[in-house]
Amino acid sequence: MLQLNKKPKQALIFGSLNHVLSDFLFALMVPILILVKDDPNISLNYTQIGIIRMLHTGTAGLSQIPFGLLTNLFNEAWLIIIGNSWVTIGLIILSYAQTYPSIAFISLIGGIGGGAQHPLATNLVSRSYENKNQSTAIGTVNFAGDIGKILAPLCGTFVLTILGWRKGLKITGISTLIFIICHSLSALPNFKHFTSKTTSNKIPNFYKPSLAFMILCCALFIDSGIRTAAITFIPFTLKSIDLDTGNVLFLLTILLIGGAIGKILCGWLNERYSFISIVLFTKGTTALIFFMFMFAEKLPLIPLMLVLGLGLNGTSSVLYGQVGKTVSISSRSSSYAYLYTIGEIGSATFPFLIGILSDIYSIALTNSVFGICALIVIGISFFIKDIQINNKL
């Protein structure tokens, strides 16, 4: 049997702070790509932007299952720290890249460390609060990630844009590494209470997913893909209507603030209303706004971006909530790794496909594609609501 963590509050603080860092580092790629595209020394098209985003996000997704399995051999806290440090060093190295192939390769390698945070921190906190307040604790960790996402465009506005993306990225990366070291040293005495080792110390067998779980994964795949691709390419849609970089990053910040509100609001609504009604609200709103973006020049963008962020991010809380209590404690680390991996594969695939469509047709067309995909998530959700998910995942 797995040991319950003896210091749940410390585990929650540790997991939350590292989630802020992890999501900040990955969201920072959006302002980086905006500025790199404007760099006259590096000529990038939308397909290349999509590939870079795919490689960075994709390697993080693919490495989640190995990291999830490694928790049976190594302390989760150290793996989380190593993962975030890896991504940070990758971004520092990225500041020296001079060509598209070098940016793509560094993004590929640098993203690997991102596989540690989501499944490991979620499992760490989940186990710490096994007896009570588990949903609230996991919700706190997830919300912490949204704080990191909001900080990314702010960093892009006040650091990368002012200092230049190369110098700004170096300073941001070095500062982040210093913070990781200081935070890790302060939390070090608690690491022995964060253990997840079993008495056998063996890697568990893979479980066979149920039909309900696979249908849920399909919805999560599309939902995560829409979210990541939209956050990546909406700034370029806004630039296409002659907004400057400062205003674009401001609107991106509003979008991510809406996402944070959506995660909290939908988590609250999920305890009071049916699953399908919340999906209809979030994804229906998302689809409507994306179709409205065909007239972006005439729209009030600030309130629309806020509501769009709510719809984009709110659905994920409900989808994860469908399986939150279906996996035994002994299999939870691997199950979270599977769930997050499916989401990350969607997050990696969609930017690549949207980049190709943007180059072949136009960046404006992508909004219609996002709207159609949002409607598909609603359709899949009607199948999910009628299937009882069991514990044999």
Summary of the structure (lengths in Angstrom):
residues: 393
radius of gyration: 20.0
end to end distance: 18.3
largest distance: 63.1
contacts: 1474
relative contact order: 0.16
helix: 79%
strand: 0%
